[in-house]
């Protein structure tokens, strides 16, 4: 699986969260479509079949991004020493 860029993943998560909130507060046809679209995008991006699986996968991907950033920082510190 191709790992999505952190920025793109965070943007899709934000879009999903906004759609979920709007649909929960005042469900309409538009909010339903927005939620469906954002869920689909999140699932495609993470390679998951459900919103729940996609959110778990997104958390794991964000952890990978964080671990990579920490590793790069440590490598930089080692080279600087």
Long-range contacts (C-beta under 8 A, 24 or more apart in sequence): 1-47, 3-61, 3-64, 4-45, 4-46, 4-61, 6-61, 6-62, 6-65, 8-45, 9-45, 9-46, 9-58, 9-61, 9-62, 9-65, 10-62, 12-38, 12-41, 12-42, 12-45, 12-58, 13-42, 13-55, 13-58, 15-41, 16-41, 16-42, 16-51
